[in-house]
Amino acid sequence: MFLVKPELGLIIWSSVTFLLLLFILSKFAWKPILAALKEREQKISDSLELAEKTKLEMQAVQAGNERLLNEARLERDKILKEAKEMKESILNQAKKSAEDETRKSIALAKEAIDKEKFAAMSEMKSAAATLSVEIAEKILRKKLENSAEQDSLINEYLKQMNA
Amino acid sequence: MFVNIKSIKFLFLVTFFTTFFAFSAFSQHEEHAAATEHHSATEKFKPGKMILEHIRDAHDWHICDIGGHPVSVSLPIIIYSEKGLEVFSSAKFEHGHASYNGYKLVEGVIEAEDVTHKFYDLSITKNVMAMMIGFILLIIVMLSVARSYKNGLGAPKGIGAFVEPLIVFLQDEVVKPSIGKHYARYMPLLLTMFFGIFFLNLMGLIPIIPGGANVTGNIAFTLVLAVITFIVTTVTAKKDYWKHILMPDVPVLLYIIVIPIEIIGVLNKPIVLMIRLFANITAGHIIILGFFSLIFIFGEMSSGLGLGVSVFSVIFTLFMSFLELLVAFLQAYVFVFLSSLFFGQAIEEHHHAEAHH
């Protein structure tokens, strides 16, 4: 039965010692330990938060970079395209003006040739006319050297005219 | 309302202590009756006697017997009576063979030769000594842990690496969920209880001085802890706790049944705490001592048999010791867990009660 009989002495000493222990440990051990634990917990959660924030910032910066890069790429493409177009239009223009020029000079040449041709023809015509007149004169002169022949000729012509 | 609650608290404490002292006085009376019919020790090995001597409190710290003479550390005897305070060494009793100043030692208990003489035994007994040594070691350990936090907040090193996870575990897994947002107020008490019980449990497993005492397996020690839990529960309790006990949510006619049940429930909690710790630790010690007793029981039949049995005894004792290491932690944990549950129940506020108005 003594096992379940609490002894007064031990009760008193236990109470006193335990309360002393509680006081000493609370003041000199639990307080700093719990404070340190709390501080560390705070530090860890702060660090985690900071890391998360930094990560988000990094992502934002990266996205910004990506956007800038894309914009630059688009700009480059646009500039390249414009340059190409300009080149093409310049080429086309040049080609066209060259063609026009050629066509114009050809037309001029043709015109000149035609004019020359016409002049030559008319000259040739007048020359031929003069020549033929001269030849006819010469022939007539020769034919009209004797009167008989002159008469026959006149008659012939007259006949021809009467016919 | 506050005055009411305070007077209720006071009433509760008074009732509790009256009950306890009545119980104590009754068992003391019984003890006296038992002590008068004690027999002198015989040469034959009595395992029951040996085991009880080991798990009970004593006025000297027994180490071993050499040639039939006990070798022990004598502890101071402090007696308070009408004659005043008497302080002397327990060596004066010569292990119960002599009487001193009108007192004698009967089976480890001090008795007055004059039966009518009333006195209180406030001696520094083996358990008190072991408790003090254990607590001083605990203070040294914890102060060194606390000091280690002064140089920065790095990962804990040394003994701190063992202590810190326990503190964090108790805080985050035991105290916070049971008590709620006001948990910080209770942390110092619960931590002191946990490490105090755990430390003394472990010291009780060490067979030689300064261990070997059965402090946490002594009902006086567990009683003190349970009473502290009870007082803290009662003093910190909020309105809802008292309302639940004194004005339960049942028809008024049933109050006559329900209120006594609730009061018994309230008193039951610390009593169960007290008995659980005491019984678990004492049982562990009894089992280990029982295994050792087997060696001597069989050794008395024949020394060869004792030698043979000793192999099994040692194996079983080793197994039990490992189990007791677990129990040392487990019982400290259970005590603190239940205490924090009780604290949590006492300060719980039922917000849904307002919704009825």
HADDOCK unambig.tbl for C-alpha pairs under 7 A between the chains (distance, minus, plus):
assign (segid A and resid 2 and name CA) (segid B and resid 31 and name CA) 6.59 0.50 0.50
assign (segid A and resid 3 and name CA) (segid B and resid 56 and name CA) 7.00 0.50 0.50
assign (segid A and resid 4 and name CA) (segid B and resid 219 and name CA) 5.90 0.50 0.50
assign (segid A and resid 5 and name CA) (segid B and resid 24 and name CA) 6.67 0.50 0.50
assign (segid A and resid 5 and name CA) (segid B and resid 27 and name CA) 6.04 0.50 0.50
assign (segid A and resid 5 and name CA) (segid B and resid 219 and name CA) 6.97 0.50 0.50
assign (segid A and resid 6 and name CA) (segid B and resid 24 and name CA) 6.85 0.50 0.50
assign (segid A and resid 6 and name CA) (segid B and resid 219 and name CA) 5.50 0.50 0.50
assign (segid A and resid 6 and name CA) (segid B and resid 220 and name CA) 4.27 0.50 0.50
assign (segid A and resid 7 and name CA) (segid B and resid 220 and name CA) 6.02 0.50 0.50
assign (segid A and resid 9 and name CA) (segid B and resid 121 and name CA) 5.67 0.50 0.50
assign (segid A and resid 9 and name CA) (segid B and resid 122 and name CA) 4.03 0.50 0.50
assign (segid A and resid 9 and name CA) (segid B and resid 123 and name CA) 6.30 0.50 0.50
assign (segid A and resid 10 and name CA) (segid B and resid 128 and name CA) 6.43 0.50 0.50
assign (segid A and resid 10 and name CA) (segid B and resid 220 and name CA) 6.10 0.50 0.50
assign (segid A and resid 10 and name CA) (segid B and resid 221 and name CA) 6.93 0.50 0.50
assign (segid A and resid 11 and name CA) (segid B and resid 220 and name CA) 5.24 0.50 0.50
assign (segid A and resid 11 and name CA) (segid B and resid 221 and name CA) 6.26 0.50 0.50
assign (segid A and resid 11 and name CA) (segid B and resid 224 and name CA) 6.30 0.50 0.50
assign (segid A and resid 13 and name CA) (segid B and resid 128 and name CA) 6.50 0.50 0.50
assign (segid A and resid 14 and name CA) (segid B and resid 221 and name CA) 5.92 0.50 0.50
assign (segid A and resid 14 and name CA) (segid B and resid 224 and name CA) 6.71 0.50 0.50
assign (segid A and resid 15 and name CA) (segid B and resid 224 and name CA) 6.05 0.50 0.50
assign (segid A and resid 17 and name CA) (segid B and resid 132 and name CA) 6.94 0.50 0.50
assign (segid A and resid 21 and name CA) (segid B and resid 135 and name CA) 6.73 0.50 0.50
assign (segid A and resid 22 and name CA) (segid B and resid 189 and name CA) 6.48 0.50 0.50
assign (segid A and resid 22 and name CA) (segid B and resid 192 and name CA) 5.86 0.50 0.50
assign (segid A and resid 25 and name CA) (segid B and resid 139 and name CA) 6.57 0.50 0.50
assign (segid A and resid 26 and name CA) (segid B and resid 188 and name CA) 5.36 0.50 0.50
assign (segid A and resid 28 and name CA) (segid B and resid 143 and name CA) 6.59 0.50 0.50
assign (segid A and resid 29 and name CA) (segid B and resid 142 and name CA) 5.73 0.50 0.50
assign (segid A and resid 29 and name CA) (segid B and resid 143 and name CA) 5.40 0.50 0.50
assign (segid A and resid 29 and name CA) (segid B and resid 146 and name CA) 5.25 0.50 0.50
assign (segid A and resid 30 and name CA) (segid B and resid 188 and name CA) 6.03 0.50 0.50
assign (segid A and resid 32 and name CA) (segid B and resid 146 and name CA) 5.98 0.50 0.50
assign (segid A and resid 33 and name CA) (segid B and resid 146 and name CA) 5.33 0.50 0.50
assign (segid A and resid 36 and name CA) (segid B and resid 149 and name CA) 6.46 0.50 0.50
assign (segid A and resid 40 and name CA) (segid B and resid 153 and name CA) 6.23 0.50 0.50
